[in-house]
């Protein structure tokens, strides 16, 4: 895992060079990853139920704020 912005950009360039960048009609490296993840996704709670995601975000945020006040 890259620890600096420069290292991350270098890793991204390497991935594009090795696995394709999408310029020659092939699928880009990051598109391939997204497609594979999308295929195995089961469409569970946060992806399907927006109200549930909002509620959990509210609860998590309030827990963090309460901890800071104490």
PDB file of N, H, CA, C and O in Angstrom:
ATOM      1  N   UNK A   1       0.838  -1.178   0.000  1.00  0.00           N
ATOM      2  CA  UNK A   1       0.000   0.000   0.000  1.00  0.00           C
ATOM      3  C   UNK A   1       0.884   1.241   0.000  1.00  0.00           C
ATOM      4  O   UNK A   1       1.860   1.332   0.745  1.00  0.00           O
ATOM      5  N   UNK A   2       0.519   2.193  -0.852  1.00  0.00           N
ATOM      6  H   UNK A   2      -0.274   2.120  -1.457  1.00  0.00           H
ATOM      7  CA  UNK A   2       1.311   3.409  -0.969  1.00  0.00           C
ATOM      8  C   UNK A   2       1.134   4.283   0.267  1.00  0.00           C
ATOM      9  O   UNK A   2       0.021   4.456   0.763  1.00  0.00           O
ATOM     10  N   UNK A   3       2.225   4.823   0.752  1.00  0.00           N
ATOM     11  H   UNK A   3       3.129   4.683   0.349  1.00  0.00           H
ATOM     12  CA  UNK A   3       2.155   5.670   1.940  1.00  0.00           C
ATOM     13  C   UNK A   3       2.195   7.155   1.595  1.00  0.00           C
ATOM     14  O   UNK A   3       1.872   7.995   2.436  1.00  0.00           O
ATOM     15  N   UNK A   4       2.584   7.481   0.377  1.00  0.00           N
ATOM     16  H   UNK A   4       2.846   6.799  -0.305  1.00  0.00           H
ATOM     17  CA  UNK A   4       2.612   8.883  -0.032  1.00  0.00           C
ATOM     18  C   UNK A   4       1.861   9.026  -1.348  1.00  0.00           C
ATOM     19  O   UNK A   4       1.605   8.037  -2.034  1.00  0.00           O
ATOM     20  N   UNK A   5       1.511  10.248  -1.697  1.00  0.00           N
ATOM     21  H   UNK A   5       1.718  11.053  -1.140  1.00  0.00           H
ATOM     22  CA  UNK A   5       0.802  10.512  -2.957  1.00  0.00           C
ATOM     23  C   UNK A   5       1.665  10.089  -4.151  1.00  0.00           C
ATOM     24  O   UNK A   5       1.162   9.494  -5.104  1.00  0.00           O
ATOM     25  N   UNK A   6       2.956  10.397  -4.095  1.00  0.00           N
ATOM     26  H   UNK A   6       3.365  10.880  -3.321  1.00  0.00           H
ATOM     27  CA  UNK A   6       3.852  10.058  -5.197  1.00  0.00           C
ATOM     28  C   UNK A   6       3.923   8.548  -5.398  1.00  0.00           C
ATOM     29  O   UNK A   6       3.915   8.067  -6.531  1.00  0.00           O
ATOM     30  N   UNK A   7       3.992   7.803  -4.300  1.00  0.00           N
ATOM     31  H   UNK A   7       3.998   8.193  -3.380  1.00  0.00           H
ATOM     32  CA  UNK A   7       4.037   6.342  -4.397  1.00  0.00           C
ATOM     33  C   UNK A   7       2.729   5.791  -4.964  1.00  0.00           C
ATOM     34  O   UNK A   7       2.739   4.832  -5.735  1.00  0.00           O
ATOM     35  N   UNK A   8       1.609   6.396  -4.582  1.00  0.00           N
ATOM     36  H   UNK A   8       1.601   7.175  -3.955  1.00  0.00           H
ATOM     37  CA  UNK A   8       0.318   5.969  -5.119  1.00  0.00           C
ATOM     38  C   UNK A   8       0.211   6.215  -6.603  1.00  0.00           C
ATOM     39  O   UNK A   8      -0.295   5.368  -7.340  1.00  0.00           O
ATOM     40  N   UNK A   9       0.683   7.374  -7.058  1.00  0.00           N
ATOM     41  H   UNK A   9       1.094   8.062  -6.460  1.00  0.00           H
ATOM     42  CA  UNK A   9       0.661   7.675  -8.487  1.00  0.00           C
ATOM     43  C   UNK A   9       1.569   6.736  -9.268  1.00  0.00           C
ATOM     44  O   UNK A   9       1.244   6.330 -10.384  1.00  0.00           O
ATOM     45  N   UNK A  10       2.708   6.393  -8.676  1.00  0.00           N
ATOM     46  H   UNK A  10       2.972   6.723  -7.770  1.00  0.00           H
ATOM     47  CA  UNK A  10       3.631   5.468  -9.319  1.00  0.00           C
ATOM     48  C   UNK A  10       3.017   4.073  -9.420  1.00  0.00           C
ATOM     49  O   UNK A  10       3.159   3.403 -10.443  1.00  0.00           O
ATOM     50  N   UNK A  11       2.332   3.634  -8.356  1.00  0.00           N
ATOM     51  H   UNK A  11       2.216   4.178  -7.525  1.00  0.00           H
ATOM     52  CA  UNK A  11       1.665   2.326  -8.369  1.00  0.00           C
ATOM     53  C   UNK A  11       0.540   2.299  -9.399  1.00  0.00           C
ATOM     54  O   UNK A  11       0.366   1.302 -10.100  1.00  0.00           O
ATOM     55  N   UNK A  12      -0.225   3.387  -9.495  1.00  0.00           N
ATOM     56  H   UNK A  12      -0.084   4.197  -8.926  1.00  0.00           H
ATOM     57  CA  UNK A  12      -1.310   3.459 -10.472  1.00  0.00           C
ATOM     58  C   UNK A  12      -0.755   3.400 -11.893  1.00  0.00           C
ATOM     59  O   UNK A  12      -1.329   2.735 -12.755  1.00  0.00           O
ATOM     60  N   UNK A  13       0.350   4.086 -12.140  1.00  0.00           N
ATOM     61  H   UNK A  13       0.817   4.627 -11.440  1.00  0.00           H
ATOM     62  CA  UNK A  13       0.972   4.055 -13.463  1.00  0.00           C
ATOM     63  C   UNK A  13       1.455   2.653 -13.799  1.00  0.00           C
ATOM     64  O   UNK A  13       1.312   2.200 -14.935  1.00  0.00           O
ATOM     65  N   UNK A  14       2.024   1.969 -12.821  1.00  0.00           N
ATOM     66  H   UNK A  14       2.140   2.337 -11.899  1.00  0.00           H
ATOM     67  CA  UNK A  14       2.486   0.597 -13.032  1.00  0.00           C
ATOM     68  C   UNK A  14       1.320  -0.324 -13.344  1.00  0.00           C
ATOM     69  O   UNK A  14       1.418  -1.161 -14.241  1.00  0.00           O
ATOM     70  N   UNK A  15       0.219  -0.184 -12.620  1.00  0.00           N
ATOM     71  H   UNK A  15       0.139   0.497 -11.892  1.00  0.00           H
ATOM     72  CA  UNK A  15      -0.958  -1.013 -12.877  1.00  0.00           C
ATOM     73  C   UNK A  15      -1.497  -0.778 -14.283  1.00  0.00           C
ATOM     74  O   UNK A  15      -1.861  -1.727 -14.978  1.00  0.00           O
ATOM     75  N   UNK A  16      -1.546   0.475 -14.699  1.00  0.00           N
ATOM     76  H   UNK A  16      -1.250   1.246 -14.134  1.00  0.00           H
ATOM     77  CA  UNK A  16      -2.040   0.784 -16.049  1.00  0.00           C
ATOM     78  C   UNK A  16      -1.114   0.214 -17.111  1.00  0.00           C
ATOM     79  O   UNK A  16      -1.577  -0.281 -18.138  1.00  0.00           O
ATOM     80  N   UNK A  17       0.194   0.281 -16.872  1.00  0.00           N
ATOM     81  H   UNK A  17       0.570   0.684 -16.037  1.00  0.00           H
ATOM     82  CA  UNK A  17       1.165  -0.242 -17.832  1.00  0.00           C
ATOM     83  C   UNK A  17       1.065  -1.765 -17.944  1.00  0.00           C
ATOM     84  O   UNK A  17       1.100  -2.312 -19.046  1.00  0.00           O
ATOM     85  N   UNK A  18       0.943  -2.436 -16.820  1.00  0.00           N
ATOM     86  H   UNK A  18       0.914  -1.992 -15.925  1.00  0.00           H
ATOM     87  CA  UNK A  18       0.880  -3.901 -16.811  1.00  0.00           C
ATOM     88  C   UNK A  18      -0.440  -4.455 -17.338  1.00  0.00           C
ATOM     89  O   UNK A  18      -0.457  -5.413 -18.111  1.00  0.00           O
ATOM     90  N   UNK A  19      -1.544  -3.845 -16.913  1.00  0.00           N
ATOM     91  H   UNK A  19      -1.530  -3.067 -16.285  1.00  0.00           H
ATOM     92  CA  UNK A  19      -2.851  -4.457 -17.140  1.00  0.00           C
ATOM     93  C   UNK A  19      -3.724  -3.701 -18.128  1.00  0.00           C
ATOM     94  O   UNK A  19      -4.854  -4.118 -18.384  1.00  0.00           O
ATOM     95  N   UNK A  20      -3.241  -2.619 -18.681  1.00  0.00           N
ATOM     96  H   UNK A  20      -2.323  -2.281 -18.473  1.00  0.00           H
ATOM     97  CA  UNK A  20      -4.003  -1.868 -19.669  1.00  0.00           C
ATOM     98  C   UNK A  20      -4.612  -0.616 -19.072  1.00  0.00           C
ATOM     99  O   UNK A  20      -5.035  -0.592 -17.916  1.00  0.00           O
ATOM    100  N   UNK A  21      -4.645   0.431 -19.898  1.00  0.00           N
ATOM    101  H   UNK A  21      -4.302   0.412 -20.837  1.00  0.00           H
ATOM    102  CA  UNK A  21      -5.181   1.700 -19.421  1.00  0.00           C
ATOM    103  C   UNK A  21      -6.462   2.092 -20.132  1.00  0.00           C
ATOM    104  O   UNK A  21      -7.002   3.168 -19.875  1.00  0.00           O
ATOM    105  N   UNK A  22      -6.962   1.245 -21.022  1.00  0.00           N
ATOM    106  H   UNK A  22      -6.524   0.371 -21.232  1.00  0.00           H
ATOM    107  CA  UNK A  22      -8.231   1.515 -21.678  1.00  0.00           C
ATOM    108  C   UNK A  22      -8.113   2.343 -22.936  1.00  0.00           C
ATOM    109  O   UNK A  22      -9.135   2.682 -23.533  1.00  0.00           O
ATOM    110  N   UNK A  23      -6.901   2.686 -23.369  1.00  0.00           N
ATOM    111  H   UNK A  23      -6.071   2.411 -22.884  1.00  0.00           H
ATOM    112  CA  UNK A  23      -6.756   3.536 -24.546  1.00  0.00           C
ATOM    113  C   UNK A  23      -6.805   2.757 -25.853  1.00  0.00           C
ATOM    114  O   UNK A  23      -7.181   3.324 -26.880  1.00  0.00           O
ATOM    115  N   UNK A  24      -6.445   1.501 -25.852  1.00  0.00           N
ATOM    116  H   UNK A  24      -6.140   1.041 -25.018  1.00  0.00           H
ATOM    117  CA  UNK A  24      -6.402   0.715 -27.084  1.00  0.00           C
ATOM    118  C   UNK A  24      -7.617  -0.188 -27.236  1.00  0.00           C
ATOM    119  O   UNK A  24      -7.531  -1.229 -27.888  1.00  0.00           O
ATOM    120  N   UNK A  25      -8.723   0.181 -26.659  1.00  0.00           N
ATOM    121  H   UNK A  25      -8.793   1.027 -26.129  1.00  0.00           H
ATOM    122  CA  UNK A  25      -9.929  -0.619 -26.775  1.00  0.00           C
ATOM    123  C   UNK A  25     -10.068  -1.684 -25.696  1.00  0.00           C
ATOM    124  O   UNK A  25     -11.144  -2.259 -25.534  1.00  0.00           O
ATOM    125  N   UNK A  26      -8.999  -1.955 -24.959  1.00  0.00           N
ATOM    126  H   UNK A  26      -8.125  -1.488 -25.090  1.00  0.00           H
ATOM    127  CA  UNK A  26      -9.086  -2.930 -23.869  1.00  0.00           C
ATOM    128  C   UNK A  26      -9.692  -2.259 -22.645  1.00  0.00           C
ATOM    129  O   UNK A  26      -9.766  -1.033 -22.553  1.00  0.00           O
ATOM    130  N   UNK A  27     -10.111  -3.078 -21.731  1.00  0.00           N
ATOM    131  H   UNK A  27     -10.051  -4.073 -21.805  1.00  0.00           H
ATOM    132  CA  UNK A  27     -10.701  -2.564 -20.496  1.00  0.00           C
ATOM    133  C   UNK A  27      -9.577  -2.124 -19.564  1.00  0.00           C
ATOM    134  O   UNK A  27      -8.558  -2.807 -19.460  1.00  0.00           O
ATOM    135  N   UNK A  28      -9.750  -0.993 -18.885  1.00  0.00           N
ATOM    136  H   UNK A  28     -10.578  -0.438 -18.970  1.00  0.00           H
ATOM    137  CA  UNK A  28      -8.716  -0.516 -17.981  1.00  0.00           C
ATOM    138  C   UNK A  28      -8.640  -1.397 -16.738  1.00  0.00           C
ATOM    139  O   UNK A  28      -9.586  -2.112 -16.408  1.00  0.00           O
ATOM    140  N   UNK A  29      -7.520  -1.335 -16.067  1.00  0.00           N
ATOM    141  H   UNK A  29      -6.751  -0.754 -16.335  1.00  0.00           H
ATOM    142  CA  UNK A  29      -7.280  -2.128 -14.866  1.00  0.00           C
ATOM    143  C   UNK A  29      -8.344  -1.866 -13.809  1.00  0.00           C
ATOM    144  O   UNK A  29      -8.856  -2.802 -13.193  1.00  0.00           O
ATOM    145  N   UNK A  30      -8.676  -0.597 -13.597  1.00  0.00           N
ATOM    146  H   UNK A  30      -8.260   0.163 -14.097  1.00  0.00           H
ATOM    147  CA  UNK A  30      -9.624  -0.251 -12.554  1.00  0.00           C
ATOM    148  C   UNK A  30     -11.052  -0.615 -12.950  1.00  0.00           C
ATOM    149  O   UNK A  30     -11.876  -0.911 -12.084  1.00  0.00           O
ATOM    150  N   UNK A  31     -11.352  -0.597 -14.241  1.00  0.00           N
ATOM    151  H   UNK A  31     -10.683  -0.357 -14.944  1.00  0.00           H
ATOM    152  CA  UNK A  31     -12.663  -1.055 -14.707  1.00  0.00           C
ATOM    153  C   UNK A  31     -12.810  -2.558 -14.496  1.00  0.00           C
ATOM    154  O   UNK A  31     -13.884  -3.041 -14.137  1.00  0.00           O
ATOM    155  N   UNK A  32     -11.721  -3.292 -14.721  1.00  0.00           N
ATOM    156  H   UNK A  32     -10.848  -2.900 -15.012  1.00  0.00           H
ATOM    157  CA  UNK A  32     -11.747  -4.741 -14.499  1.00  0.00           C
ATOM    158  C   UNK A  32     -12.033  -5.056 -13.037  1.00  0.00           C
ATOM    159  O   UNK A  32     -12.841  -5.936 -12.738  1.00  0.00           O
ATOM    160  N   UNK A  33     -11.385  -4.354 -12.137  1.00  0.00           N
ATOM    161  H   UNK A  33     -10.729  -3.640 -12.380  1.00  0.00           H
ATOM    162  CA  UNK A  33     -11.605  -4.570 -10.709  1.00  0.00           C
ATOM    163  C   UNK A  33     -13.055  -4.263 -10.349  1.00  0.00           C
ATOM    164  O   UNK A  33     -13.697  -5.038  -9.640  1.00  0.00           O
ATOM    165  N   UNK A  34     -13.569  -3.142 -10.833  1.00  0.00           N
ATOM    166  H   UNK A  34     -13.047  -2.512 -11.409  1.00  0.00           H
ATOM    167  CA  UNK A  34     -14.941  -2.758 -10.543  1.00  0.00           C
ATOM    168  C   UNK A  34     -15.941  -3.774 -11.069  1.00  0.00           C
ATOM    169  O   UNK A  34     -16.927  -4.075 -10.397  1.00  0.00           O
ATOM    170  N   UNK A  35     -15.701  -4.311 -12.270  1.00  0.00           N
ATOM    171  H   UNK A  35     -14.900  -4.067 -12.817  1.00  0.00           H
ATOM    172  CA  UNK A  35     -16.591  -5.307 -12.844  1.00  0.00           C
ATOM    173  C   UNK A  35     -16.585  -6.582 -12.008  1.00  0.00           C
ATOM    174  O   UNK A  35     -17.639  -7.161 -11.746  1.00  0.00           O
ATOM    175  N   UNK A  36     -15.402  -7.019 -11.592  1.00  0.00           N
ATOM    176  H   UNK A  36     -14.545  -6.549 -11.805  1.00  0.00           H
ATOM    177  CA  UNK A  36     -15.304  -8.245 -10.793  1.00  0.00           C
ATOM    178  C   UNK A  36     -16.003  -8.092  -9.441  1.00  0.00           C
ATOM    179  O   UNK A  36     -16.697  -9.003  -8.989  1.00  0.00           O
ATOM    180  N   UNK A  37     -15.819  -6.950  -8.807  1.00  0.00           N
ATOM    181  H   UNK A  37     -15.256  -6.210  -9.174  1.00  0.00           H
ATOM    182  CA  UNK A  37     -16.471  -6.706  -7.515  1.00  0.00           C
ATOM    183  C   UNK A  37     -17.982  -6.647  -7.692  1.00  0.00           C
ATOM    184  O   UNK A  37     -18.734  -7.172  -6.871  1.00  0.00           O
ATOM    185  N   UNK A  38     -18.416  -6.009  -8.760  1.00  0.00           N
ATOM    186  H   UNK A  38     -17.806  -5.582  -9.427  1.00  0.00           H
ATOM    187  CA  UNK A  38     -19.847  -5.910  -9.027  1.00  0.00           C
ATOM    188  C   UNK A  38     -20.494  -7.266  -9.245  1.00  0.00           C
ATOM    189  O   UNK A  38     -21.646  -7.476  -8.864  1.00  0.00           O
ATOM    190  N   UNK A  39     -19.759  -8.189  -9.857  1.00  0.00           N
ATOM    191  H   UNK A  39     -18.824  -8.018 -10.167  1.00  0.00           H
ATOM    192  CA  UNK A  39     -20.305  -9.523 -10.096  1.00  0.00           C
ATOM    193  C   UNK A  39     -20.500 -10.306  -8.802  1.00  0.00           C
ATOM    194  O   UNK A  39     -21.479 -11.039  -8.666  1.00  0.00           O
ATOM    195  N   UNK A  40     -19.587 -10.161  -7.859  1.00  0.00           N
ATOM    196  H   UNK A  40     -18.791  -9.566  -7.969  1.00  0.00           H
ATOM    197  CA  UNK A  40     -19.683 -10.930  -6.620  1.00  0.00           C
ATOM    198  C   UNK A  40     -20.516 -10.227  -5.557  1.00  0.00           C
ATOM    199  O   UNK A  40     -20.845 -10.819  -4.530  1.00  0.00           O
ATOM    200  N   UNK A  41     -20.859  -8.957  -5.803  1.00  0.00           N
ATOM    201  H   UNK A  41     -20.592  -8.476  -6.638  1.00  0.00           H
ATOM    202  CA  UNK A  41     -21.666  -8.220  -4.839  1.00  0.00           C
ATOM    203  C   UNK A  41     -23.045  -8.845  -4.714  1.00  0.00           C
ATOM    204  O   UNK A  41     -23.647  -9.243  -5.712  1.00  0.00           O
ATOM    205  N   UNK A  42     -23.528  -8.928  -3.519  1.00  0.00           N
ATOM    206  H   UNK A  42     -23.039  -8.605  -2.709  1.00  0.00           H
ATOM    207  CA  UNK A  42     -24.838  -9.523  -3.266  1.00  0.00           C
ATOM    208  C   UNK A  42     -25.910  -8.456  -3.118  1.00  0.00           C
ATOM    209  O   UNK A  42     -27.078  -8.780  -2.904  1.00  0.00           O
ATOM    210  N   UNK A  43     -25.530  -7.189  -3.228  1.00  0.00           N
ATOM    211  H   UNK A  43     -24.581  -6.926  -3.402  1.00  0.00           H
ATOM    212  CA  UNK A  43     -26.483  -6.106  -3.060  1.00  0.00           C
ATOM    213  C   UNK A  43     -27.030  -6.066  -1.650  1.00  0.00           C
ATOM    214  O   UNK A  43     -28.243  -6.052  -1.440  1.00  0.00           O
ATOM    215  N   UNK A  44     -26.132  -6.048  -0.692  1.00  0.00           N
ATOM    216  H   UNK A  44     -25.147  -6.060  -0.863  1.00  0.00           H
ATOM    217  CA  UNK A  44     -26.555  -6.107   0.698  1.00  0.00           C
ATOM    218  C   UNK A  44     -26.966  -4.741   1.231  1.00  0.00           C
ATOM    219  O   UNK A  44     -27.089  -3.794   0.454  1.00  0.00           O
ATOM    220  N   UNK A  45     -27.172  -4.623   2.488  1.00  0.00           N
ATOM    221  H   UNK A  45     -27.072  -5.392   3.119  1.00  0.00           H
ATOM    222  CA  UNK A  45     -27.885  -3.529   3.134  1.00  0.00           C
ATOM    223  C   UNK A  45     -27.523  -2.120   2.666  1.00  0.00           C
ATOM    224  O   UNK A  45     -28.411  -1.386   2.233  1.00  0.00           O
ATOM    225  N   UNK A  46     -26.257  -1.717   2.734  1.00  0.00           N
ATOM    226  H   UNK A  46     -25.536  -2.313   3.086  1.00  0.00           H
ATOM    227  CA  UNK A  46     -25.919  -0.331   2.432  1.00  0.00           C
ATOM    228  C   UNK A  46     -26.132  -0.009   0.962  1.00  0.00           C
ATOM    229  O   UNK A  46     -26.485   1.120   0.623  1.00  0.00           O
ATOM    230  N   UNK A  47     -25.923  -0.983   0.085  1.00  0.00           N
ATOM    231  H   UNK A  47     -25.637  -1.901   0.361  1.00  0.00           H
ATOM    232  CA  UNK A  47     -26.091  -0.737  -1.348  1.00  0.00           C
ATOM    233  C   UNK A  47     -27.556  -0.643  -1.731  1.00  0.00           C
ATOM    234  O   UNK A  47     -27.893   0.056  -2.687  1.00  0.00           O
ATOM    235  N   UNK A  48     -28.432  -1.322  -1.017  1.00  0.00           N
ATOM    236  H   UNK A  48     -28.159  -1.890  -0.240  1.00  0.00           H
ATOM    237  CA  UNK A  48     -29.832  -1.409  -1.403  1.00  0.00           C
ATOM    238  C   UNK A  48     -30.721  -0.493  -0.578  1.00  0.00           C
ATOM    239  O   UNK A  48     -31.630   0.136  -1.120  1.00  0.00           O
ATOM    240  N   UNK A  49     -30.480  -0.408   0.703  1.00  0.00           N
ATOM    241  H   UNK A  49     -29.742  -0.919   1.144  1.00  0.00           H
ATOM    242  CA  UNK A  49     -31.375   0.289   1.626  1.00  0.00           C
ATOM    243  C   UNK A  49     -30.773   1.636   2.037  1.00  0.00           C
ATOM    244  O   UNK A  49     -29.999   1.702   2.992  1.00  0.00           O
ATOM    245  N   UNK A  50     -31.121   2.692   1.331  1.00  0.00           N
ATOM    246  H   UNK A  50     -31.750   2.638   0.555  1.00  0.00           H
ATOM    247  CA  UNK A  50     -30.563   4.023   1.602  1.00  0.00           C
ATOM    248  C   UNK A  50     -30.933   4.507   3.001  1.00  0.00           C
ATOM    249  O   UNK A  50     -30.098   5.083   3.697  1.00  0.00           O
ATOM    250  N   UNK A  51     -32.165   4.280   3.413  1.00  0.00           N
ATOM    251  H   UNK A  51     -32.843   3.811   2.847  1.00  0.00           H
ATOM    252  CA  UNK A  51     -32.599   4.739   4.738  1.00  0.00           C
ATOM    253  C   UNK A  51     -31.792   4.068   5.851  1.00  0.00           C
ATOM    254  O   UNK A  51     -31.447   4.709   6.845  1.00  0.00           O
ATOM    255  N   UNK A  52     -31.495   2.795   5.685  1.00  0.00           N
ATOM    256  H   UNK A  52     -31.775   2.275   4.878  1.00  0.00           H
ATOM    257  CA  UNK A  52     -30.676   2.077   6.661  1.00  0.00           C
ATOM    258  C   UNK A  52     -29.274   2.687   6.733  1.00  0.00           C
ATOM    259  O   UNK A  52     -28.734   2.887   7.822  1.00  0.00           O
ATOM    260  N   UNK A  53     -28.684   2.983   5.563  1.00  0.00           N
ATOM    261  H   UNK A  53     -29.122   2.821   4.679  1.00  0.00           H
ATOM    262  CA  UNK A  53     -27.347   3.567   5.537  1.00  0.00           C
ATOM    263  C   UNK A  53     -27.331   4.932   6.223  1.00  0.00           C
ATOM    264  O   UNK A  53     -26.396   5.247   6.959  1.00  0.00           O
ATOM    265  N   UNK A  54     -28.359   5.735   5.984  1.00  0.00           N
ATOM    266  H   UNK A  54     -29.118   5.479   5.386  1.00  0.00           H
ATOM    267  CA  UNK A  54     -28.445   7.056   6.620  1.00  0.00           C
ATOM    268  C   UNK A  54     -28.549   6.910   8.128  1.00  0.00           C
ATOM    269  O   UNK A  54     -27.875   7.622   8.873  1.00  0.00           O
ATOM    270  N   UNK A  55     -29.387   5.994   8.577  1.00  0.00           N
ATOM    271  H   UNK A  55     -29.934   5.416   7.972  1.00  0.00           H
ATOM    272  CA  UNK A  55     -29.579   5.771  10.015  1.00  0.00           C
ATOM    273  C   UNK A  55     -28.287   5.313  10.691  1.00  0.00           C
ATOM    274  O   UNK A  55     -27.942   5.798  11.768  1.00  0.00           O
ATOM    275  N   UNK A  56     -27.572   4.376  10.055  1.00  0.00           N
ATOM    276  H   UNK A  56     -27.852   3.982   9.180  1.00  0.00           H
ATOM    277  CA  UNK A  56     -26.326   3.891  10.641  1.00  0.00           C
ATOM    278  C   UNK A  56     -25.267   4.990  10.661  1.00  0.00           C
ATOM    279  O   UNK A  56     -24.485   5.074  11.607  1.00  0.00           O
ATOM    280  N   UNK A  57     -25.233   5.836   9.627  1.00  0.00           N
ATOM    281  H   UNK A  57     -25.868   5.768   8.858  1.00  0.00           H
ATOM    282  CA  UNK A  57     -24.307   6.960   9.623  1.00  0.00           C
ATOM    283  C   UNK A  57     -24.614   7.944  10.736  1.00  0.00           C
ATOM    284  O   UNK A  57     -23.703   8.491  11.357  1.00  0.00           O
ATOM    285  N   UNK A  58     -25.896   8.169  10.988  1.00  0.00           N
ATOM    286  H   UNK A  58     -26.636   7.725  10.483  1.00  0.00           H
ATOM    287  CA  UNK A  58     -26.300   9.063  12.068  1.00  0.00           C
ATOM    288  C   UNK A  58     -25.881   8.495  13.410  1.00  0.00           C
ATOM    289  O   UNK A  58     -25.353   9.217  14.256  1.00  0.00           O
ATOM    290  N   UNK A  59     -26.114   7.194  13.611  1.00  0.00           N
ATOM    291  H   UNK A  59     -26.542   6.608  12.923  1.00  0.00           H
ATOM    292  CA  UNK A  59     -25.745   6.568  14.883  1.00  0.00           C
ATOM    293  C   UNK A  59     -24.233   6.586  15.092  1.00  0.00           C
ATOM    294  O   UNK A  59     -23.759   6.868  16.193  1.00  0.00           O
ATOM    295  N   UNK A  60     -23.478   6.286  14.038  1.00  0.00           N
ATOM    296  H   UNK A  60     -23.863   6.057  13.144  1.00  0.00           H
ATOM    297  CA  UNK A  60     -22.021   6.304  14.154  1.00  0.00           C
ATOM    298  C   UNK A  60     -21.498   7.695  14.448  1.00  0.00           C
ATOM    299  O   UNK A  60     -20.603   7.867  15.275  1.00  0.00           O
ATOM    300  N   UNK A  61     -22.058   8.693  13.766  1.00  0.00           N
ATOM    301  H   UNK A  61     -22.785   8.553  13.094  1.00  0.00           H
ATOM    302  CA  UNK A  61     -21.634  10.066  13.999  1.00  0.00           C
ATOM    303  C   UNK A  61     -21.960  10.542  15.390  1.00  0.00           C
ATOM    304  O   UNK A  61     -21.169  11.255  16.007  1.00  0.00           O
ATOM    305  N   UNK A  62     -23.119  10.156  15.892  1.00  0.00           N
ATOM    306  H   UNK A  62     -23.762   9.577  15.390  1.00  0.00           H
ATOM    307  CA  UNK A  62     -23.485  10.590  17.236  1.00  0.00           C
ATOM    308  C   UNK A  62     -22.629   9.899  18.287  1.00  0.00           C
ATOM    309  O   UNK A  62     -22.329  10.488  19.325  1.00  0.00           O
ATOM    310  N   UNK A  63     -22.237   8.670  18.034  1.00  0.00           N
ATOM    311  H   UNK A  63     -22.481   8.191  17.190  1.00  0.00           H
ATOM    312  CA  UNK A  63     -21.370   7.956  18.979  1.00  0.00           C
ATOM    313  C   UNK A  63     -20.009   8.633  19.062  1.00  0.00           C
ATOM    314  O   UNK A  63     -19.431   8.738  20.144  1.00  0.00           O
ATOM    315  N   UNK A  64     -19.502   9.088  17.937  1.00  0.00           N
ATOM    316  H   UNK A  64     -19.972   9.003  17.059  1.00  0.00           H
ATOM    317  CA  UNK A  64     -18.214   9.774  17.924  1.00  0.00           C
ATOM    318  C   UNK A  64     -18.324  11.111  18.635  1.00  0.00           C
ATOM    319  O   UNK A  64     -17.445  11.477  19.415  1.00  0.00           O
ATOM    320  N   UNK A  65     -19.388  11.834  18.371  1.00  0.00           N
ATOM    321  H   UNK A  65     -20.102  11.537  17.738  1.00  0.00           H
ATOM    322  CA  UNK A  65     -19.562  13.141  19.035  1.00  0.00           C
ATOM    323  C   UNK A  65     -19.751  12.985  20.534  1.00  0.00           C
ATOM    324  O   UNK A  65     -19.233  13.788  21.309  1.00  0.00           O
ATOM    325  N   UNK A  66     -20.487  11.963  20.951  1.00  0.00           N
ATOM    326  H   UNK A  66     -20.908  11.311  20.321  1.00  0.00           H
ATOM    327  CA  UNK A  66     -20.687  11.740  22.388  1.00  0.00           C
ATOM    328  C   UNK A  66     -19.374  11.413  23.069  1.00  0.00           C
ATOM    329  O   UNK A  66     -19.137  11.844  24.198  1.00  0.00           O
ATOM    330  N   UNK A  67     -18.513  10.656  22.397  1.00  0.00           N
ATOM    331  H   UNK A  67     -18.705  10.306  21.480  1.00  0.00           H
ATOM    332  CA  UNK A  67     -17.237  10.298  23.000  1.00  0.00           C
ATOM    333  C   UNK A  67     -16.365  11.532  23.180  1.00  0.00           C
ATOM    334  O   UNK A  67     -15.636  11.634  24.167  1.00  0.00           O
ATOM    335  N   UNK A  68     -16.427  12.464  22.249  1.00  0.00           N
ATOM    336  H   UNK A  68     -17.019  12.382  21.447  1.00  0.00           H
ATOM    337  CA  UNK A  68     -15.622  13.668  22.362  1.00  0.00           C
ATOM    338  C   UNK A  68     -16.083  14.565  23.510  1.00  0.00           C
ATOM    339  O   UNK A  68     -15.266  15.215  24.161  1.00  0.00           O
ATOM    340  N   UNK A  69     -17.399  14.598  23.755  1.00  0.00           N
ATOM    341  H   UNK A  69     -18.062  14.069  23.225  1.00  0.00           H
ATOM    342  CA  UNK A  69     -17.935  15.451  24.818  1.00  0.00           C
ATOM    343  C   UNK A  69     -17.542  14.952  26.197  1.00  0.00           C
ATOM    344  O   UNK A  69     -17.351  15.741  27.123  1.00  0.00           O
ATOM    345  N   UNK A  70     -17.425  13.639  26.327  1.00  0.00           N
ATOM    346  H   UNK A  70     -17.581  12.999  25.575  1.00  0.00           H
ATOM    347  CA  UNK A  70     -17.165  13.052  27.642  1.00  0.00           C
ATOM    348  C   UNK A  70     -15.773  13.271  28.134  1.00  0.00           C
ATOM    349  O   UNK A  70     -15.427  12.825  29.228  1.00  0.00           O
TER     350      UNK A  70
END
